[in-house]
Amino acid sequence: MTLRAVVKAGGSVGVDRDAVATLVAEVARLDEIVLVHGASAETDRIAAALGVPQETITSPSGHSSRRTDRRTLEVFAMAALGVENFLYVEKLQQRGIDAVGLSGISGRLLVAKRKDVRSVKDGKTLLLRDDYTGTVEAVNLPLLTQFIGPGRVPVVAPLALSTENEALNVDGDRVAARIAVAIDADALLILTNVPGLLRDPNDPSSLVAETTLDEAEKLAQGRMKKKILAAREAIEGGVGEVVIRSASGDPQIRTVIQG
């Protein structure tokens, strides 16, 4: 029986691209896989090389994120499409998989609503009108399914097109969840630089091996909160389970989340 899954490869420092490509290639020979990747570390590297300052903003709810003005959006596109997507397609082709590089703006693959981004600075809440981030609302399923099949993998960079036809930076974890729901995936696998959901982020041995969404949301801290939000969106959309684990670690060391 052919299974269908979405793999999300994190873009942070410490995520081994070769390990990701090897894992995807192994399962894609028989099953139907979509690979979504991030590009945060590569964005930092290119921004530093080009002298483009990067700013971290804090929302009224306390969540920290990259400020994405137009220049930063262009740097992110260089990192996501020009480096990460290129490398993953190359590595999968080297492993005998017919990988197809895509971004969400290709053929309106991902359509998103632009966010009203607010930042708290010096005790004041500001509306950032020059921020190009969004939330995916629609996946072009007829387009995507043309590239899905055993031995063939679409590799998706997390950019989307707004309803006003502007390019937007969208969260890779939530993109993966949206795609998983759209293609009726059996599972969403989130590969990162930590073993999974930890009770104590500073203690790798505090791994939560199996959990529910409600418990996961109580335990999640920092960047893991977005991954658990993506897990909820996937499971509530009909995906069977979400697995979070290290990209290069023992596959048995992981967190499995079910509804």
C-alpha positions as YAML, in Angstrom:
chain: A
units: angstrom
residues:
- id: 1
  name: MET
  ca: [0.00, 0.00, 0.00]
- id: 2
  name: THR
  ca: [1.41, 3.40, -1.00]
- id: 3
  name: LEU
  ca: [1.59, 5.93, 1.80]
- id: 4
  name: ARG
  ca: [1.53, 9.69, 1.37]
- id: 5
  name: ALA
  ca: [3.48, 12.02, 3.67]
- id: 6
  name: VAL
  ca: [4.92, 15.51, 3.95]
- id: 7
  name: VAL
  ca: [8.46, 15.95, 5.26]
- id: 8
  name: LYS
  ca: [9.45, 19.35, 6.65]
- id: 9
  name: ALA
  ca: [13.20, 19.97, 6.88]
- id: 10
  name: GLY
  ca: [14.11, 22.78, 9.25]
- id: 11
  name: GLY
  ca: [16.33, 25.60, 8.07]
- id: 12
  name: SER
  ca: [18.18, 26.14, 11.35]
- id: 13
  name: VAL
  ca: [21.84, 25.52, 12.05]
- id: 14
  name: GLY
  ca: [22.44, 21.85, 12.76]
- id: 15
  name: VAL
  ca: [19.98, 20.35, 10.26]
- id: 16
  name: ASP
  ca: [21.97, 17.96, 8.05]
- id: 17
  name: ARG
  ca: [20.80, 18.30, 4.43]
- id: 18
  name: ASP
  ca: [22.45, 15.03, 3.41]
- id: 19
  name: ALA
  ca: [20.64, 13.16, 6.17]
- id: 20
  name: VAL
  ca: [17.34, 14.72, 5.10]
- id: 21
  name: ALA
  ca: [17.93, 13.86, 1.44]
- id: 22
  name: THR
  ca: [18.87, 10.26, 2.27]
- id: 23
  name: LEU
  ca: [15.76, 9.77, 4.40]
- id: 24
  name: VAL
  ca: [13.45, 11.31, 1.77]
- id: 25
  name: ALA
  ca: [15.05, 9.28, -1.03]
- id: 26
  name: GLU
  ca: [14.59, 6.02, 0.88]
- id: 27
  name: VAL
  ca: [10.88, 6.49, 1.48]
- id: 28
  name: ALA
  ca: [10.15, 8.22, -1.85]
- id: 29
  name: ARG
  ca: [11.09, 5.17, -3.89]
- id: 30
  name: LEU
  ca: [7.82, 3.50, -2.90]
- id: 31
  name: ASP
  ca: [5.72, 6.18, -1.22]
- id: 32
  name: GLU
  ca: [4.44, 9.61, -2.20]
- id: 33
  name: ILE
  ca: [6.42, 12.37, -0.51]
- id: 34
  name: VAL
  ca: [6.40, 16.18, -0.55]
- id: 35
  name: LEU
  ca: [9.46, 17.91, 0.93]
- id: 36
  name: VAL
  ca: [9.08, 21.40, 2.43]
- id: 37
  name: HIS
  ca: [12.20, 23.16, 3.71]
- id: 38
  name: GLY
  ca: [13.14, 26.21, 5.72]
- id: 39
  name: ALA
  ca: [16.01, 28.65, 5.20]
- id: 40
  name: SER
  ca: [16.58, 30.63, 8.39]
- id: 41
  name: ALA
  ca: [20.29, 29.93, 8.86]
- id: 42
  name: GLU
  ca: [21.03, 30.49, 5.17]
- id: 43
  name: THR
  ca: [19.08, 33.76, 5.28]
- id: 44
  name: ASP
  ca: [21.26, 34.93, 8.18]
- id: 45
  name: ARG
  ca: [24.42, 33.96, 6.28]
- id: 46
  name: ILE
  ca: [23.45, 35.74, 3.05]
- id: 47
  name: ALA
  ca: [22.16, 38.81, 4.88]
- id: 48
  name: ALA
  ca: [25.48, 39.12, 6.71]
- id: 49
  name: ALA
  ca: [27.43, 38.70, 3.46]
- id: 50
  name: LEU
  ca: [25.34, 41.41, 1.75]
- id: 51
  name: GLY
  ca: [25.32, 43.74, 4.73]
- id: 52
  name: VAL
  ca: [21.53, 43.62, 5.12]
- id: 53
  name: PRO
  ca: [20.69, 44.18, 8.80]
- id: 54
  name: GLN
  ca: [18.31, 41.67, 10.37]
- id: 55
  name: GLU
  ca: [15.80, 42.63, 13.03]
- id: 56
  name: THR
  ca: [13.95, 40.39, 15.47]
- id: 57
  name: ILE
  ca: [10.53, 41.63, 16.53]
- id: 58
  name: THR
  ca: [8.34, 40.59, 19.46]
- id: 59
  name: SER
  ca: [4.59, 40.34, 19.04]
- id: 60
  name: PRO
  ca: [2.12, 41.45, 21.74]
- id: 61
  name: SER
  ca: [1.71, 37.75, 22.64]
- id: 62
  name: GLY
  ca: [5.47, 37.44, 23.23]
- id: 63
  name: HIS
  ca: [6.40, 35.50, 20.08]
- id: 64
  name: SER
  ca: [9.72, 36.48, 18.48]
- id: 65
  name: SER
  ca: [10.24, 36.40, 14.71]
- id: 66
  name: ARG
  ca: [12.29, 37.89, 11.90]
- id: 67
  name: ARG
  ca: [11.09, 41.24, 10.57]
- id: 68
  name: THR
  ca: [10.55, 40.74, 6.85]
- id: 69
  name: ASP
  ca: [10.71, 44.07, 5.03]
- id: 70
  name: ARG
  ca: [11.02, 43.95, 1.24]
- id: 71
  name: ARG
  ca: [14.81, 43.70, 1.19]
- id: 72
  name: THR
  ca: [14.79, 40.91, 3.76]
- id: 73
  name: LEU
  ca: [12.11, 39.13, 1.72]
- id: 74
  name: GLU
  ca: [14.45, 39.24, -1.28]
- id: 75
  name: VAL
  ca: [17.33, 37.88, 0.82]
- id: 76
  name: PHE
  ca: [15.05, 35.12, 2.10]
- id: 77
  name: ALA
  ca: [14.16, 34.24, -1.51]
- id: 78
  name: MET
  ca: [17.88, 34.02, -2.34]
- id: 79
  name: ALA
  ca: [18.37, 31.66, 0.59]
- id: 80
  name: ALA
  ca: [15.25, 29.55, 0.13]
- id: 81
  name: LEU
  ca: [15.24, 29.27, -3.67]
- id: 82
  name: GLY
  ca: [18.82, 30.05, -4.57]
- id: 83
  name: VAL
  ca: [20.52, 27.78, -2.03]
- id: 84
  name: GLU
  ca: [18.23, 25.48, -0.02]
- id: 85
  name: ASN
  ca: [15.91, 24.44, -2.84]
- id: 86
  name: PHE
  ca: [18.80, 24.06, -5.27]
- id: 87
  name: LEU
  ca: [20.77, 21.87, -2.84]
- id: 88
  name: TYR
  ca: [17.85, 19.61, -1.94]
- id: 89
  name: VAL
  ca: [16.91, 19.06, -5.57]
- id: 90
  name: GLU
  ca: [20.54, 18.28, -6.40]
- id: 91
  name: LYS
  ca: [20.99, 15.90, -3.47]
- id: 92
  name: LEU
  ca: [17.76, 14.02, -4.26]
- id: 93
  name: GLN
  ca: [18.71, 13.72, -7.93]
- id: 94
  name: GLN
  ca: [22.06, 12.27, -6.82]
- id: 95
  name: ARG
  ca: [20.11, 9.64, -4.88]
- id: 96
  name: GLY
  ca: [18.01, 8.65, -7.87]
- id: 97
  name: ILE
  ca: [14.89, 10.67, -7.05]
- id: 98
  name: ASP
  ca: [13.34, 12.94, -9.68]
- id: 99
  name: ALA
  ca: [13.06, 16.05, -7.52]
- id: 100
  name: VAL
  ca: [11.24, 19.14, -8.80]
- id: 101
  name: GLY
  ca: [12.07, 22.50, -7.21]
- id: 102
  name: LEU
  ca: [9.11, 24.78, -6.51]
- id: 103
  name: SER
  ca: [8.20, 27.80, -4.46]
- id: 104
  name: GLY
  ca: [4.76, 28.79, -3.33]
- id: 105
  name: ILE
  ca: [4.65, 31.63, -5.85]
- id: 106
  name: SER
  ca: [5.19, 29.20, -8.76]
- id: 107
  name: GLY
  ca: [1.84, 28.72, -10.48]
- id: 108
  name: ARG
  ca: [0.13, 30.18, -7.39]
- id: 109
  name: LEU
  ca: [0.98, 26.97, -5.56]
- id: 110
  name: LEU
  ca: [0.43, 28.66, -2.18]
- id: 111
  name: VAL
  ca: [-1.94, 31.58, -1.70]
- id: 112
  name: ALA
  ca: [-1.67, 33.46, 1.58]
- id: 113
  name: LYS
  ca: [-3.23, 36.32, 3.47]
- id: 114
  name: ARG
  ca: [-0.81, 39.04, 4.40]
- id: 115
  name: LYS
  ca: [-0.52, 39.43, 8.17]
- id: 116
  name: ASP
  ca: [-1.11, 42.57, 10.17]
- id: 117
  name: VAL
  ca: [2.22, 42.36, 12.00]
- id: 118
  name: ARG
  ca: [2.47, 44.17, 15.32]
- id: 119
  name: SER
  ca: [5.66, 44.66, 17.30]
- id: 120
  name: VAL
  ca: [6.17, 45.73, 20.88]
- id: 121
  name: LYS
  ca: [9.04, 48.18, 21.30]
- id: 122
  name: ASP
  ca: [9.79, 50.36, 24.34]
- id: 123
  name: GLY
  ca: [6.39, 49.46, 25.77]
- id: 124
  name: LYS
  ca: [4.52, 50.58, 22.66]
- id: 125
  name: THR
  ca: [2.73, 48.35, 20.12]
- id: 126
  name: LEU
  ca: [3.47, 49.29, 16.50]
- id: 127
  name: LEU
  ca: [1.78, 48.13, 13.28]
- id: 128
  name: LEU
  ca: [4.50, 47.25, 10.75]
- id: 129
  name: ARG
  ca: [3.08, 48.19, 7.36]
- id: 130
  name: ASP
  ca: [6.24, 47.15, 5.50]
- id: 131
  name: ASP
  ca: [6.26, 43.52, 6.70]
- id: 132
  name: TYR
  ca: [5.87, 40.83, 4.04]
- id: 133
  name: THR
  ca: [4.75, 37.78, 6.00]
- id: 134
  name: GLY
  ca: [1.56, 35.82, 5.60]
- id: 135
  name: THR
  ca: [-0.52, 32.78, 6.49]
- id: 136
  name: VAL
  ca: [-1.29, 30.20, 3.82]
- id: 137
  name: GLU
  ca: [-4.99, 29.87, 3.08]
- id: 138
  name: ALA
  ca: [-5.02, 27.75, -0.09]
- id: 139
  name: VAL
  ca: [-2.90, 25.09, -1.82]
- id: 140
  name: ASN
  ca: [-3.08, 24.61, -5.60]
- id: 141
  name: LEU
  ca: [-3.71, 20.88, -5.40]
- id: 142
  name: PRO
  ca: [-4.09, 20.17, -9.14]
- id: 143
  name: LEU
  ca: [-0.66, 21.72, -9.75]
- id: 144
  name: LEU
  ca: [1.05, 20.00, -6.83]
- id: 145
  name: THR
  ca: [-0.26, 16.52, -7.57]
- id: 146
  name: GLN
  ca: [1.36, 16.63, -11.01]
- id: 147
  name: PHE
  ca: [4.72, 16.31, -9.26]
- id: 148
  name: ILE
  ca: [3.82, 13.68, -6.64]
- id: 149
  name: GLY
  ca: [4.50, 9.99, -7.19]
- id: 150
  name: PRO
  ca: [6.85, 7.15, -6.25]
- id: 151
  name: GLY
  ca: [10.36, 8.20, -7.23]
- id: 152
  name: ARG
  ca: [9.35, 11.83, -7.76]
- id: 153
  name: VAL
  ca: [9.36, 14.52, -5.07]
- id: 154
  name: PRO
  ca: [8.25, 18.17, -5.21]
- id: 155
  name: VAL
  ca: [10.60, 20.31, -3.10]
- id: 156
  name: VAL
  ca: [8.74, 23.38, -1.84]
- id: 157
  name: ALA
  ca: [10.28, 26.63, -0.59]
- id: 158
  name: PRO
  ca: [8.05, 28.53, 1.88]
- id: 159
  name: LEU
  ca: [7.12, 31.56, -0.17]
- id: 160
  name: ALA
  ca: [3.51, 32.32, -1.07]
- id: 161
  name: LEU
  ca: [1.55, 34.74, -3.21]
- id: 162
  name: SER
  ca: [-0.85, 37.11, -1.55]
- id: 163
  name: THR
  ca: [-4.33, 37.83, -2.85]
- id: 164
  name: GLU
  ca: [-2.81, 41.10, -4.14]
- id: 165
  name: ASN
  ca: [-0.14, 39.07, -6.01]
- id: 166
  name: GLU
  ca: [2.70, 40.06, -3.69]
- id: 167
  name: ALA
  ca: [5.32, 37.53, -2.61]
- id: 168
  name: LEU
  ca: [5.21, 36.70, 1.10]
- id: 169
  name: ASN
  ca: [7.39, 34.82, 3.57]
- id: 170
  name: VAL
  ca: [5.31, 32.07, 5.21]
- id: 171
  name: ASP
  ca: [6.14, 29.74, 8.09]
- id: 172
  name: GLY
  ca: [7.57, 26.46, 6.79]
- id: 173
  name: ASP
  ca: [6.06, 24.25, 9.49]
- id: 174
  name: ARG
  ca: [2.57, 25.59, 8.86]
- id: 175
  name: VAL
  ca: [3.09, 25.34, 5.09]
- id: 176
  name: ALA
  ca: [3.93, 21.67, 5.55]
- id: 177
  name: ALA
  ca: [0.78, 21.19, 7.63]
- id: 178
  name: ARG
  ca: [-1.38, 22.92, 5.01]
- id: 179
  name: ILE
  ca: [0.05, 20.77, 2.25]
- id: 180
  name: ALA
  ca: [-0.37, 17.62, 4.34]
- id: 181
  name: VAL
  ca: [-4.06, 18.40, 4.79]
- id: 182
  name: ALA
  ca: [-4.50, 19.31, 1.12]
- id: 183
  name: ILE
  ca: [-3.01, 16.05, -0.19]
- id: 184
  name: ASP
  ca: [-4.76, 13.94, 2.48]
- id: 185
  name: ALA
  ca: [-1.42, 12.78, 3.88]
- id: 186
  name: ASP
  ca: [-1.09, 9.88, 6.28]
- id: 187
  name: ALA
  ca: [1.64, 11.66, 8.26]
- id: 188
  name: LEU
  ca: [3.62, 14.86, 8.69]
- id: 189
  name: LEU
  ca: [7.29, 14.43, 9.63]
- id: 190
  name: ILE
  ca: [9.05, 17.52, 11.00]
- id: 191
  name: LEU
  ca: [12.85, 17.19, 10.94]
- id: 192
  name: THR
  ca: [14.72, 19.63, 13.15]
- id: 193
  name: ASN
  ca: [17.94, 20.04, 15.16]
- id: 194
  name: VAL
  ca: [16.51, 18.63, 18.41]
- id: 195
  name: PRO
  ca: [15.35, 15.08, 19.25]
- id: 196
  name: GLY
  ca: [11.69, 16.13, 19.49]
- id: 197
  name: LEU
  ca: [9.44, 17.75, 22.08]
- id: 198
  name: LEU
  ca: [11.35, 18.09, 25.35]
- id: 199
  name: ARG
  ca: [9.97, 18.65, 28.84]
- id: 200
  name: ASP
  ca: [13.13, 20.66, 29.49]
- id: 201
  name: PRO
  ca: [14.59, 22.33, 26.35]
- id: 202
  name: ASN
  ca: [18.05, 22.16, 27.96]
- id: 203
  name: ASP
  ca: [17.85, 18.42, 28.64]
- id: 204
  name: PRO
  ca: [17.81, 16.14, 25.54]
- id: 205
  name: SER
  ca: [16.99, 13.18, 27.79]
- id: 206
  name: SER
  ca: [13.62, 14.74, 28.72]
- id: 207
  name: LEU
  ca: [12.10, 13.71, 25.38]
- id: 208
  name: VAL
  ca: [8.34, 13.18, 25.26]
- id: 209
  name: ALA
  ca: [8.05, 10.05, 23.11]
- id: 210
  name: GLU
  ca: [4.28, 10.04, 22.63]
- id: 211
  name: THR
  ca: [1.73, 12.68, 23.46]
- id: 212
  name: THR
  ca: [-1.56, 14.35, 22.64]
- id: 213
  name: LEU
  ca: [-1.96, 17.80, 21.14]
- id: 214
  name: ASP
  ca: [-3.20, 19.28, 24.39]
- id: 215
  name: GLU
  ca: [-0.19, 18.05, 26.35]
- id: 216
  name: ALA
  ca: [2.20, 19.09, 23.59]
- id: 217
  name: GLU
  ca: [0.85, 22.64, 23.62]
- id: 218
  name: LYS
  ca: [1.40, 22.90, 27.38]
- id: 219
  name: LEU
  ca: [5.01, 21.69, 27.09]
- id: 220
  name: ALA
  ca: [6.12, 23.59, 23.97]
- id: 221
  name: GLN
  ca: [8.48, 26.52, 24.38]
- id: 222
  name: GLY
  ca: [10.12, 28.91, 21.93]
- id: 223
  name: ARG
  ca: [10.27, 27.79, 18.32]
- id: 224
  name: MET
  ca: [8.65, 24.46, 19.23]
- id: 225
  name: LYS
  ca: [5.35, 26.32, 19.73]
- id: 226
  name: LYS
  ca: [5.07, 26.89, 15.97]
- id: 227
  name: LYS
  ca: [5.73, 23.20, 15.31]
- id: 228
  name: ILE
  ca: [2.99, 22.17, 17.70]
- id: 229
  name: LEU
  ca: [0.63, 24.70, 16.11]
- id: 230
  name: ALA
  ca: [1.43, 23.09, 12.76]
- id: 231
  name: ALA
  ca: [0.80, 19.67, 14.31]
- id: 232
  name: ARG
  ca: [-2.64, 20.78, 15.47]
- id: 233
  name: GLU
  ca: [-3.53, 22.20, 12.06]
- id: 234
  name: ALA
  ca: [-2.42, 18.97, 10.39]
- id: 235
  name: ILE
  ca: [-4.22, 16.58, 12.74]
- id: 236
  name: GLU
  ca: [-7.41, 18.63, 12.88]
- id: 237
  name: GLY
  ca: [-7.32, 18.63, 9.08]
- id: 238
  name: GLY
  ca: [-7.32, 14.83, 8.97]
- id: 239
  name: VAL
  ca: [-3.62, 13.89, 8.98]
- id: 240
  name: GLY
  ca: [-3.11, 10.68, 10.99]
- id: 241
  name: GLU
  ca: [-0.06, 11.65, 13.04]
- id: 242
  name: VAL
  ca: [2.77, 14.16, 13.33]
- id: 243
  name: VAL
  ca: [6.32, 13.06, 14.13]
- id: 244
  name: ILE
  ca: [8.98, 15.52, 15.31]
- id: 245
  name: ARG
  ca: [12.58, 14.33, 15.45]
- id: 246
  name: SER
  ca: [16.19, 15.18, 14.67]
- id: 247
  name: ALA
  ca: [17.09, 15.25, 10.99]
- id: 248
  name: SER
  ca: [20.16, 13.09, 11.57]
- id: 249
  name: GLY
  ca: [19.50, 11.27, 14.84]
- id: 250
  name: ASP
  ca: [18.17, 7.82, 15.62]
- id: 251
  name: PRO
  ca: [14.68, 7.61, 14.03]
- id: 252
  name: GLN
  ca: [13.41, 5.82, 17.13]
- id: 253
  name: ILE
  ca: [14.21, 8.90, 19.24]
- id: 254
  name: ARG
  ca: [11.28, 11.11, 18.38]
- id: 255
  name: THR
  ca: [7.99, 12.61, 19.48]
- id: 256
  name: VAL
  ca: [4.78, 11.19, 18.01]
- id: 257
  name: ILE
  ca: [1.70, 13.40, 18.30]
- id: 258
  name: GLN
  ca: [-1.80, 12.13, 17.68]
- id: 259
  name: GLY
  ca: [-5.19, 13.74, 18.04]
...
